[in-house]
Amino acid sequence: MDVSGIFPALTTPFAEDGSVSVAGIKQNIGLYNQTGLAGYVALGSTGESVLLSREEAEVVLVAVKEAAAPGKILIAGTGAESTAETIARTKRAAALGYHVALVKTPYYYKPAYRAENFTQHYRAVADAAPIPVLLYSVPIFTGIALEAPEIITLAQHPNIIGIKDSSGSIQRLGETVAGAPAEFRVLTGGASVVYPALAVGARGAILALADLLPEKCVELYQLFQQGRHADAKALQLQLVRASKSIASDTGIPGLKYAMELRGYAGGAPRPPLLPLSAEKKKSVLAALGEVYPAAARV
Protein backbone atom coordinates (compact mmCIF):
# COMPACT_ATOMS: atom_id res chain seq x y z
CA MET A 1 0.00 0.00 0.00
CA ASP A 2 1.66 3.20 -1.21
CA VAL A 3 0.33 5.78 1.23
CA SER A 4 1.76 8.99 -0.16
CA GLY A 5 0.47 12.39 -1.23
CA ILE A 6 -1.99 14.68 0.51
CA PHE A 7 -4.93 13.41 2.56
CA PRO A 8 -7.51 15.59 4.35
CA ALA A 9 -8.22 14.79 7.98
CA LEU A 10 -11.96 14.88 7.37
CA THR A 11 -14.32 16.87 9.58
CA THR A 12 -17.67 15.43 10.64
CA PRO A 13 -20.56 17.74 9.72
CA PHE A 14 -23.63 17.63 11.94
CA ALA A 15 -27.27 18.24 11.04
CA GLU A 16 -29.48 20.80 12.78
CA ASP A 17 -30.64 18.18 15.28
CA GLY A 18 -27.05 17.34 16.21
CA SER A 19 -26.90 14.03 14.35
CA VAL A 20 -24.16 13.14 11.86
CA SER A 21 -24.98 14.70 8.49
CA VAL A 22 -24.55 12.01 5.87
CA ALA A 23 -25.56 14.53 3.20
CA GLY A 24 -22.85 16.92 4.42
CA ILE A 25 -20.19 14.21 4.35
CA LYS A 26 -21.12 13.21 0.82
CA GLN A 27 -21.23 16.82 -0.34
CA ASN A 28 -17.68 17.36 0.88
CA ILE A 29 -16.33 14.12 -0.54
CA GLY A 30 -17.96 14.91 -3.88
CA LEU A 31 -16.04 18.17 -4.03
CA TYR A 32 -12.80 16.58 -2.82
CA ASN A 33 -13.10 13.91 -5.53
CA GLN A 34 -12.48 16.68 -8.06
CA THR A 35 -9.07 17.52 -6.55
CA GLY A 36 -5.74 15.74 -6.50
CA LEU A 37 -6.14 14.42 -2.96
CA ALA A 38 -4.73 10.91 -2.62
CA GLY A 39 -7.54 9.70 -0.38
CA TYR A 40 -9.44 10.42 2.80
CA VAL A 41 -8.89 9.99 6.52
CA ALA A 42 -12.11 9.46 8.48
CA LEU A 43 -12.48 9.51 12.27
CA GLY A 44 -9.26 11.32 13.04
CA SER A 45 -8.83 14.09 15.59
CA THR A 46 -10.29 16.70 13.22
CA GLY A 47 -13.34 14.49 12.75
CA GLU A 48 -14.33 14.95 16.41
CA SER A 49 -14.04 11.18 16.68
CA VAL A 50 -13.80 11.19 20.49
CA LEU A 51 -17.21 12.93 20.59
CA LEU A 52 -18.96 10.32 18.45
CA SER A 53 -20.72 7.17 19.57
CA ARG A 54 -19.57 3.92 18.03
CA GLU A 55 -22.79 3.83 15.98
CA GLU A 56 -22.15 7.35 14.68
CA ALA A 57 -18.57 6.45 13.81
CA GLU A 58 -19.85 3.65 11.61
CA VAL A 59 -22.25 6.06 9.89
CA VAL A 60 -19.27 8.27 9.05
CA LEU A 61 -17.21 5.37 7.71
CA VAL A 62 -20.02 4.12 5.51
CA ALA A 63 -20.81 7.59 4.12
CA VAL A 64 -17.18 8.33 3.23
CA LYS A 65 -16.76 4.93 1.61
CA GLU A 66 -19.92 5.34 -0.48
CA ALA A 67 -18.94 8.82 -1.69
CA ALA A 68 -15.23 8.30 -2.38
CA ALA A 69 -14.16 8.09 -6.01
CA PRO A 70 -12.50 4.88 -7.21
CA GLY A 71 -8.79 4.81 -6.57
CA LYS A 72 -8.87 6.96 -3.44
CA ILE A 73 -7.05 5.43 -0.45
CA LEU A 74 -9.40 5.19 2.53
CA ILE A 75 -7.89 5.47 6.00
CA ALA A 76 -9.94 4.95 9.16
CA GLY A 77 -9.03 6.18 12.61
CA THR A 78 -9.43 3.07 14.78
CA GLY A 79 -7.33 3.82 17.85
CA ALA A 80 -8.90 3.23 21.26
CA GLU A 81 -7.59 3.09 24.82
CA SER A 82 -7.52 -0.69 24.96
CA THR A 83 -5.70 -3.00 22.59
CA ALA A 84 -8.76 -5.25 22.27
CA GLU A 85 -11.08 -2.38 21.31
CA THR A 86 -8.54 -1.05 18.82
CA ILE A 87 -8.38 -4.46 17.16
CA ALA A 88 -12.18 -4.67 17.04
CA ARG A 89 -12.50 -1.23 15.45
CA THR A 90 -9.76 -2.01 12.95
CA LYS A 91 -11.46 -5.23 11.87
CA ARG A 92 -14.74 -3.38 11.45
CA ALA A 93 -13.14 -0.67 9.31
CA ALA A 94 -11.59 -3.38 7.14
CA ALA A 95 -14.97 -5.06 6.73
CA LEU A 96 -16.43 -1.75 5.57
CA GLY A 97 -13.82 -1.50 2.83
CA TYR A 98 -11.11 0.69 4.34
CA HIS A 99 -7.57 0.15 3.15
CA VAL A 100 -5.52 1.37 6.13
CA ALA A 101 -6.05 1.86 9.88
CA LEU A 102 -4.72 4.97 11.62
CA VAL A 103 -4.03 4.04 15.25
CA LYS A 104 -3.37 6.80 17.78
CA THR A 105 -1.41 6.16 20.95
CA PRO A 106 -3.38 5.20 24.05
CA TYR A 107 -2.95 8.03 26.55
CA TYR A 108 -5.34 7.90 29.50
CA TYR A 109 -2.90 6.05 31.79
CA LYS A 110 0.00 8.16 30.59
CA PRO A 111 2.00 7.99 33.88
CA ALA A 112 2.18 4.21 33.60
CA TYR A 113 3.10 4.04 29.92
CA ARG A 114 6.62 3.38 28.68
CA ALA A 115 8.00 2.54 25.24
CA GLU A 116 7.30 -1.16 25.78
CA ASN A 117 3.59 -0.45 26.34
CA PHE A 118 3.34 1.09 22.91
CA THR A 119 5.47 -1.46 21.09
CA GLN A 120 3.43 -4.35 22.53
CA HIS A 121 0.15 -2.54 21.82
CA TYR A 122 0.97 -1.77 18.21
CA ARG A 123 2.43 -5.18 17.49
CA ALA A 124 -0.69 -6.87 18.83
CA VAL A 125 -2.92 -4.62 16.73
CA ALA A 126 -0.80 -5.14 13.61
CA ASP A 127 -0.75 -8.91 14.13
CA ALA A 128 -4.54 -9.02 14.28
CA ALA A 129 -5.36 -6.33 11.71
CA PRO A 130 -6.58 -7.50 8.28
CA ILE A 131 -5.40 -4.17 6.82
CA PRO A 132 -2.11 -2.26 7.16
CA VAL A 133 -1.56 -0.01 10.16
CA LEU A 134 -0.34 3.57 10.34
CA LEU A 135 1.01 4.69 13.69
CA TYR A 136 -0.45 8.01 14.88
CA SER A 137 1.49 10.31 17.18
CA VAL A 138 -0.48 13.44 18.12
CA PRO A 139 1.01 14.84 21.35
CA ILE A 140 -1.00 18.06 21.28
CA PHE A 141 -4.07 15.98 22.20
CA THR A 142 -2.63 12.90 23.90
CA GLY A 143 0.38 14.37 25.67
CA ILE A 144 2.40 11.45 24.28
CA ALA A 145 4.86 11.51 21.38
CA LEU A 146 6.18 8.34 19.82
CA GLU A 147 9.94 8.78 19.72
CA ALA A 148 12.16 7.80 16.79
CA PRO A 149 13.69 4.67 18.41
CA GLU A 150 10.29 3.06 19.11
CA ILE A 151 8.93 4.13 15.71
CA ILE A 152 11.93 2.53 14.02
CA THR A 153 11.44 -0.63 16.07
CA LEU A 154 7.77 -0.83 15.11
CA ALA A 155 8.61 -0.11 11.47
CA GLN A 156 10.15 -3.57 11.26
CA HIS A 157 6.68 -5.14 11.59
CA PRO A 158 5.44 -6.15 8.12
CA ASN A 159 1.92 -4.82 8.76
CA ILE A 160 2.97 -1.43 10.16
CA ILE A 161 3.51 0.58 7.00
CA GLY A 162 4.04 4.11 8.25
CA ILE A 163 3.26 6.89 10.68
CA LYS A 164 1.32 10.11 10.82
CA ASP A 165 3.52 12.30 13.00
CA SER A 166 1.70 15.42 14.18
CA SER A 167 4.41 16.55 16.59
CA GLY A 168 5.78 19.09 14.12
CA SER A 169 9.33 17.92 14.92
CA ILE A 170 11.43 17.77 11.75
CA GLN A 171 14.25 16.28 13.82
CA ARG A 172 12.06 13.30 14.74
CA LEU A 173 10.82 12.91 11.18
CA GLY A 174 14.37 12.90 9.85
CA GLU A 175 15.55 10.38 12.42
CA THR A 176 12.63 8.13 11.57
CA VAL A 177 13.24 8.30 7.83
CA ALA A 178 16.94 7.63 8.35
CA GLY A 179 16.40 4.60 10.60
CA ALA A 180 13.26 2.93 9.24
CA PRO A 181 13.05 0.63 6.20
CA ALA A 182 12.86 2.46 2.88
CA GLU A 183 9.27 1.32 2.32
CA PHE A 184 8.07 2.79 5.66
CA ARG A 185 5.85 5.80 4.89
CA VAL A 186 6.34 8.89 7.05
CA LEU A 187 3.52 11.45 6.81
CA THR A 188 3.39 14.76 8.64
CA GLY A 189 0.22 16.01 10.29
CA GLY A 190 1.35 19.64 10.32
CA ALA A 191 0.41 21.99 7.48
CA SER A 192 3.12 24.38 8.65
CA VAL A 193 5.92 21.86 8.05
CA VAL A 194 4.93 20.03 4.86
CA TYR A 195 7.84 21.39 2.81
CA PRO A 196 10.59 20.66 5.38
CA ALA A 197 9.02 17.27 6.09
CA LEU A 198 9.16 16.35 2.41
CA ALA A 199 12.73 17.63 2.29
CA VAL A 200 13.84 15.10 4.93
CA GLY A 201 12.03 12.22 3.25
CA ALA A 202 8.38 12.30 4.27
CA ARG A 203 6.04 10.88 1.63
CA GLY A 204 3.13 13.24 2.17
CA ALA A 205 0.78 14.67 4.76
CA ILE A 206 -2.56 14.20 6.49
CA LEU A 207 -3.85 17.71 7.06
CA ALA A 208 -6.81 19.46 8.65
CA LEU A 209 -6.02 22.44 6.42
CA ALA A 210 -6.71 20.24 3.37
CA ASP A 211 -10.38 20.23 4.40
CA LEU A 212 -10.72 23.83 3.25
CA LEU A 213 -7.63 24.34 1.05
CA PRO A 214 -7.23 20.98 -0.71
CA GLU A 215 -6.01 22.52 -3.96
CA LYS A 216 -3.29 24.53 -2.22
CA CYS A 217 -2.09 21.58 -0.14
CA VAL A 218 -1.94 19.34 -3.21
CA GLU A 219 -0.16 22.09 -5.17
CA LEU A 220 2.54 22.32 -2.50
CA TYR A 221 3.14 18.57 -2.71
CA GLN A 222 3.24 18.65 -6.50
CA LEU A 223 5.63 21.61 -6.61
CA PHE A 224 8.03 19.73 -4.38
CA GLN A 225 7.78 16.61 -6.53
CA GLN A 226 8.53 18.71 -9.62
CA GLY A 227 11.63 20.22 -8.01
CA ARG A 228 10.15 23.74 -8.03
CA HIS A 229 11.51 24.54 -4.62
CA ALA A 230 11.26 28.34 -4.68
CA ASP A 231 7.56 28.13 -5.57
CA ALA A 232 7.02 25.38 -3.01
CA LYS A 233 8.65 27.41 -0.24
CA ALA A 234 6.59 30.49 -1.11
CA LEU A 235 3.37 28.48 -0.96
CA GLN A 236 4.46 26.80 2.27
CA LEU A 237 4.88 30.21 3.94
CA GLN A 238 1.38 31.17 2.80
CA LEU A 239 -0.02 27.99 4.30
CA VAL A 240 1.88 28.58 7.55
CA ARG A 241 -0.07 31.78 8.06
CA ALA A 242 -3.40 30.17 7.17
CA SER A 243 -2.75 27.16 9.39
CA LYS A 244 -1.81 29.34 12.34
CA SER A 245 -4.77 31.71 12.01
CA ILE A 246 -7.41 29.10 11.25
CA ALA A 247 -6.49 25.59 12.41
CA SER A 248 -4.25 26.43 15.37
CA ASP A 249 -5.87 29.59 16.76
CA THR A 250 -9.53 28.63 16.34
CA GLY A 251 -9.42 24.82 16.14
CA ILE A 252 -12.23 22.70 14.77
CA PRO A 253 -14.90 25.46 15.09
CA GLY A 254 -12.74 27.79 12.99
CA LEU A 255 -11.92 25.09 10.50
CA LYS A 256 -15.58 24.29 9.98
CA TYR A 257 -16.46 27.96 9.60
CA ALA A 258 -13.72 28.43 7.01
CA MET A 259 -15.01 25.38 5.15
CA GLU A 260 -18.44 26.99 4.91
CA LEU A 261 -16.88 30.11 3.44
CA ARG A 262 -15.39 27.93 0.70
CA GLY A 263 -18.64 26.11 -0.08
CA TYR A 264 -18.13 22.95 1.96
CA ALA A 265 -20.44 21.54 4.62
CA GLY A 266 -18.89 22.79 7.83
CA GLY A 267 -21.48 23.52 10.47
CA ALA A 268 -21.22 23.74 14.21
CA PRO A 269 -18.86 21.65 16.31
CA ARG A 270 -20.25 19.17 18.81
CA PRO A 271 -20.45 20.33 22.45
CA PRO A 272 -18.56 20.82 24.62
CA LEU A 273 -16.78 22.53 21.71
CA LEU A 274 -18.39 25.91 21.04
CA PRO A 275 -19.08 27.81 17.81
CA LEU A 276 -16.89 30.77 16.95
CA SER A 277 -17.56 34.22 18.33
CA ALA A 278 -18.21 37.05 15.87
CA GLU A 279 -14.70 38.37 16.51
CA LYS A 280 -13.09 35.01 15.75
CA LYS A 281 -15.14 34.72 12.58
CA LYS A 282 -13.63 38.02 11.38
CA SER A 283 -10.16 36.63 12.08
CA VAL A 284 -10.84 33.46 10.08
CA LEU A 285 -12.33 35.47 7.20
CA ALA A 286 -9.26 37.70 7.09
CA ALA A 287 -6.89 34.72 7.13
CA LEU A 288 -8.78 32.98 4.35
CA GLY A 289 -8.77 36.21 2.36
CA GLU A 290 -4.96 36.16 2.31
CA VAL A 291 -5.11 32.87 0.38
CA TYR A 292 -8.25 33.53 -1.66
CA PRO A 293 -8.88 37.31 -1.84
CA ALA A 294 -12.45 36.75 -3.03
CA ALA A 295 -13.25 35.09 0.30
CA ALA A 296 -12.63 38.38 2.14
CA ARG A 297 -15.60 39.86 0.30
CA VAL A 298 -18.06 37.23 1.56
Summary of the structure (lengths in Angstrom):
residues: 298
radius of gyration: 18.1
end to end distance: 41.4
largest distance: 53.4
contacts: 1045
relative contact order: 0.13
helix: 53%
strand: 13%
